[in-house]
């Protein structure tokens, strides 16, 4: 039994046409990927080299070296030590390093 006052709700052709003509929003821009290298490590080494800060370097095998960093490159640090020969240390062998107190 259908009600006589029932009305079908359909959008008019003009409404549909207007929706199709509206420009779509551009998708949100993706964030750029962060840089591969921040240069924080290089900044730290340069700062310690310029100040000739006494450093403590603990190696993975537990050996502790004390001295100041003379220079560095991608894979090594050269450490000047007092009363001991200068030493070239591979970064891959360093467990951690910090300022001597």
C-alpha positions in Angstrom: 0.0 0.0 0.0 1.7 3.2 -1.2 0.9 6.5 0.4 -0.4 9.0 -2.1 1.8 11.8 -0.6 5.0 9.9 -1.0 7.5 11.7 -3.1 10.7 10.3 -4.6 13.8 12.4 -3.8 16.1 12.7 -6.7 18.6 15.4 -7.4 17.8 17.5 -10.3 20.1 17.3 -13.4 21.4 20.9 -12.7 22.5 19.9 -9.2 24.5 16.9 -10.5 26.0 19.0 -13.3 27.1 21.7 -10.8 28.8 19.1 -8.6 30.7 17.7 -11.6 31.9 21.1 -12.7 33.3 22.1 -9.3 37.0 21.7 -9.2 38.2 18.9 -7.0 40.5 19.7 -4.1 44.1 18.8 -4.8 45.3 16.0 -2.6 47.3 17.3 0.4 51.0 17.6 -0.4 53.2 14.9 1.1 55.8 16.0 3.6 59.3 16.0 2.1 61.5 13.2 3.3 64.0 14.2 5.9 67.6 14.5 4.8 69.8 11.4 5.0 72.4 13.2 7.1 71.9 16.0 9.6 75.6 16.8 10.0 75.1 16.8 13.8 78.0 14.4 14.3 80.3 16.5 12.2 79.3 19.6 14.1 80.1 17.9 17.4 83.5 16.7 16.2 84.5 20.1 14.9 83.3 21.8 18.1 85.4 19.4 20.3 88.4 19.7 18.0 88.4 23.5 18.0 88.1 23.6 21.8 90.7 20.8 22.2 88.2 19.2 24.7 89.6 16.2 26.6 87.5 13.3 25.6 87.0 9.7 27.0 86.4 7.1 24.3 85.2 3.7 25.3 85.7 1.0 22.8 83.5 -2.0 22.2 86.0 -4.3 23.9 85.9 -2.2 27.1 89.2 -0.4 26.5 89.1 3.3 27.5 91.1 6.0 25.7 91.6 9.5 26.9 92.7 12.4 24.8 91.5 15.1 22.4 90.3 14.6 18.9 92.8 16.0 16.3 90.8 15.1 13.2 88.1 12.9 11.9 86.8 11.5 8.6 83.9 9.3 7.6 85.3 6.2 9.3 88.0 7.2 11.8 89.0 9.6 14.6 92.6 10.5 15.4 93.1 11.0 19.1 96.0 12.9 20.6 96.9 11.4 24.0 99.1 12.8 26.8 101.9 10.4 27.8 100.9 7.9 25.2 101.2 7.6 21.4 98.5 9.2 19.3 96.0 6.6 18.0 93.7 6.2 15.0 90.3 4.7 16.1 87.7 3.3 13.7 84.3 4.7 14.5 82.8 1.2 14.1 84.9 0.1 17.2 83.6 3.0 19.4 81.0 2.1 22.0 80.5 5.7 23.2 82.5 8.8 23.8 82.0 11.8 26.1 83.8 14.8 27.5 86.4 14.0 30.2 85.4 15.5 33.6 
